[in-house]
Amino acid sequence: MDFPDYQFQTDTLRRLAARYGLRRYAIGESLCGRAIMAADAGSGSQRVLLVGGVHGNEYLTVLAALRFLEEYAQKPTGVQLTVVPCLNPDGTQIALCTDKNWKANARGVDLNHNFDADWQQVKAKEIALGITKPSATRYGGVCPVSEPETRALVRLCEATRFERVLALHSQGREIYWDFGADTPPCCLQMAEQMAAVSGYQTAAPEDIATGGGFKDWFIRRFSRCGFTVEMGWGKNPLPLTDFEAEYPRVRQLLAVFTGSSCMKKEE
């Protein structure tokens, strides 16, 4: 099984871009100066976004994002797919090489608590749990969008206005799709379709994980569908040997994600 460190990510994207003529580009840099790379596959008026590697020790999601990018490049469905295989290259490197329980970025900020979506409420929950300083997980930073990785993804979405987005996490085989009144009604329908083909379950995240996340911000900002998919089953970090058995489930739900249309009409 491939070791999904930064060199592997860089080499794989370069190979895929050369083989399939993909547009490969950096959307920003991590705290430690690593490029946060993206690639576009397919064409069409609809644009959708797949993000992996938000949390350092959830590196199976990096492999899944890269695998699906290659498969989609071979047989696109008429939707333009943008893939950010690893939003958190520093945290992934830390988890792979030094601390298997590390989820945050290099500053000790959990990127999925750092988006501007009920951030103050999430911060209050963190404090209630005694999370008051940088740590391996669940510390949301000093203010929303304080981290270069978060800012890079926000800039990409503001510039591109994707119809829908999906962030891969692990673990639990669950699909989160809702963030209050801004959620388009068709998001549940798509989540149920993804669940039906994958065996995953639609669900609501635990209280501390509600708000501050990428899908939460995207839904709130654009009134369009955002999904968090919890890949795999077990305890993070899931072993690399789990990937081949789990990926077919992910492939099936991502085929639904890239093959359907779901957008709330803007006023």
C-alpha positions in Angstrom: 0.0 0.0 0.0 1.3 3.5 -0.9 2.5 5.7 1.9 0.5 8.9 1.4 3.1 11.4 2.5 3.7 14.8 0.8 6.1 13.4 -1.7 3.7 10.7 -2.8 0.9 13.3 -3.1 3.0 15.6 -5.3 4.4 12.8 -7.5 0.9 11.3 -8.0 -0.7 14.6 -9.0 2.1 15.4 -11.4 1.8 11.9 -13.0 -2.0 12.2 -13.3 -1.7 15.7 -14.8 0.7 14.5 -17.4 -1.2 11.4 -18.3 -4.7 12.8 -18.5 -4.0 16.5 -19.3 -5.4 17.7 -16.0 -5.0 21.2 -14.8 -2.8 21.0 -11.6 -2.3 24.1 -9.4 -1.7 25.3 -5.9 -4.6 26.9 -4.0 -2.3 28.2 -1.3 0.4 27.1 1.1 0.3 25.4 4.5 1.8 26.9 7.6 5.1 25.1 6.9 5.1 26.3 3.3 3.9 23.1 1.6 1.8 23.7 -1.5 -1.9 22.8 -1.1 -2.5 21.3 -4.5 -5.6 20.9 -6.5 -6.5 19.4 -9.9 -9.4 19.7 -12.3 -10.9 16.8 -14.3 -13.7 16.7 -16.8 -15.7 19.7 -18.2 -19.1 21.2 -18.0 -21.1 24.0 -16.5 -21.5 22.2 -13.2 -18.4 22.3 -10.9 -18.1 20.2 -7.8 -15.3 19.9 -5.2 -13.8 16.9 -3.4 -11.5 17.6 -0.4 -9.4 15.0 1.4 -6.8 15.2 4.2 -8.5 17.8 6.4 -7.3 15.9 9.5 -3.8 14.7 9.7 -4.4 11.1 10.9 -7.2 10.6 8.4 -4.8 9.9 5.5 -6.8 7.2 3.9 -8.9 10.0 2.6 -5.9 11.4 0.7 -5.6 8.0 -1.1 -9.3 7.9 -1.8 -9.3 11.4 -3.3 -6.3 10.7 -5.5 -7.8 7.3 -6.6 -11.1 8.8 -7.5 -9.5 11.7 -9.4 -7.7 9.2 -11.6 -10.8 7.1 -12.2 -12.9 10.2 -13.0 -10.3 11.6 -15.4 -10.7 8.4 -17.4 -14.5 8.5 -17.5 -15.9 12.0 -16.6 -19.6 12.4 -16.4 -20.1 15.9 -17.8 -19.4 17.6 -14.4 -16.1 19.4 -13.8 -14.5 17.9 -10.7 -12.0 19.8 -8.7 -10.0 17.6 -6.2 -7.9 18.9 -3.3 -6.4 15.6 -2.1 -4.8 17.0 1.0 -5.9 20.2 2.6 -3.6 19.7 5.6 -0.3 18.4 4.3 1.6 19.5 7.4 -0.7 17.6 9.8 -0.7 14.6 7.5 3.1 14.5 7.6 3.1 14.8 11.4 0.6 12.0 11.7 2.4 9.7 9.3 5.9 10.3 10.7 5.7 11.3 14.4 2.3 11.3 16.0 -0.4 9.0 14.8 -3.1 10.8 16.8 -2.4 14.2 15.3 -5.4 15.7 13.5 -4.6 19.4 13.6 -2.4 21.6 11.4 1.2 22.4 12.4 0.0 25.1 14.7 -2.2 22.8 16.6 -5.5 24.1 15.1 -8.2 21.7 14.0 -9.1 23.0 10.5 -12.6 21.6 10.7 -13.2 23.8 13.8 -11.7 26.9 12.1 -14.3 27.8 9.4 -16.6 30.8 10.0 -19.9 28.9 10.7 -21.1 29.3 14.3 -17.4 29.5 15.3 -18.1 31.3 18.6 -20.5 28.5 19.7 -18.0 25.9 18.8 -15.3 27.7 20.8 -17.6 27.8 23.8 -18.0 24.0 23.5 -14.2 23.6 23.3 -13.7 25.7 26.4 -16.3 23.7 28.3 -14.4 20.5 27.5 -11.1 22.1 28.7 -9.7 22.7 25.1 -8.2 26.1 25.5 -4.9 25.9 23.6 -3.3 24.4 20.5 -3.6 20.6 20.6 -3.7 17.5 18.4 -7.5 17.9 17.9 -10.6 20.1 18.4 -8.9 23.4 19.1 -10.5 25.9 16.7 -7.9 28.6 16.7 -7.9 32.2 18.0 -10.5 33.3 15.5 -12.3 31.9 12.5 -10.3 31.4 9.3 -7.1 32.0 11.2 -5.1 29.3 9.4 -3.6 29.5 5.9 -5.1 26.1 5.0 -8.6 27.3 5.9 -8.1 30.6 4.0 -6.9 28.7 0.9 -10.1 26.6 0.7 -12.3 29.6 1.4 -10.6 31.6 -1.4 -11.0 28.6 -3.8 -14.8 28.4 -3.1 -15.3 32.1 -3.3 -13.6 32.2 -6.7 -15.2 29.1 -8.2 -18.7 29.0 -6.6 -19.0 25.2 -6.7 -22.4 23.7 -7.0 -21.7 21.3 -4.2 -18.7 20.1 -2.1 -17.8 17.0 -0.3 -15.1 16.5 2.4 -13.8 13.0 3.1 -13.0 12.2 6.8 -12.7 9.0 8.8 -14.2 7.0 10.4 -17.8 5.8 11.0 -19.3 5.1 7.5 -21.6 8.1 8.0 -22.8 11.0 5.8 -23.5 14.4 7.2 -25.4 16.7 5.0 -27.3 19.4 7.1 -26.5 22.8 8.6 -29.8 24.4 9.6 -32.1 26.6 7.6 -29.6 27.3 4.8 -29.5 23.7 3.7 -31.3 23.0 0.3 -34.0 20.4 0.6 -32.4 18.2 -2.1 -29.2 17.7 0.0 -31.0 15.0 2.1 -32.1 13.3 -1.1 -28.5 13.2 -2.4 -27.2 12.0 0.9 -29.7 9.2 0.9 -28.7 8.2 -2.6 -25.0 8.1 -1.5 -26.0 6.0 1.5 -28.0 3.6 -0.6 -25.1 2.7 -2.9 -22.4 2.6 -0.2 -24.0 1.1 2.8 -23.1 4.3 4.8 -25.7 6.0 7.0 -27.0 9.5 6.9 -26.4 11.0 10.4 -26.0 14.1 12.5 -22.5 14.8 14.0 -21.9 14.9 17.7 -22.4 18.2 19.4 -18.8 19.3 19.5 -18.5 18.6 15.8 -21.5 20.7 14.8 -20.3 24.1 13.4 -16.9 25.4 12.5 -16.5 22.8 9.7 -16.0 23.2 6.0 -19.4 21.8 4.9 -21.1 24.0 7.5 -19.4 27.1 6.2 -20.2 26.2 2.6 -23.9 25.6 3.2 -24.2 28.8 5.2 -22.2 30.9 2.7 -23.8 29.6 -0.5 -27.1 27.9 0.4 -25.8 24.9 -1.6 -25.1 21.3 -0.7 -22.1 20.4 1.4 -21.3 16.9 2.7 -19.0 15.3 5.2 -18.4 11.7 4.6 -16.8 9.6 7.3 -14.8 6.9 5.5 -14.1 3.5 7.0 -14.8 1.8 10.3 -12.6 1.4 13.4 -10.3 3.8 15.3 -8.2 6.5 13.7 -5.8 6.3 12.2 -7.3 3.5 10.2 -4.6 1.2 8.9 -3.5 1.6 5.3 -4.4 -2.1 4.8 -8.1 -1.1 5.2 -8.0 1.0 2.0 -8.6 -1.5 -0.8 -11.6 -3.0 1.0 -13.2 0.3 1.9 -12.6 2.3 -1.3 -15.3 0.6 -3.4 -17.9 2.0 -1.0 -16.4 5.5 -1.4 -16.2 5.1 -5.1 -19.9 4.4 -5.3 -21.0 7.4 -3.2 -18.6 9.7 -5.1 -20.1 8.5 -8.4 -23.5 9.7 -7.1 -21.9 13.0 -5.9 -20.4 13.7 -9.3 -23.3 12.4 -11.4 -26.3 14.3 -10.0 -27.5 17.9 -9.9 -28.6 19.5 -6.7 -28.6 23.2 -6.2 -30.9 25.6 -4.4 -31.9 28.4 -6.7 -30.3 31.7 -5.6 -32.6 34.6 -5.0 
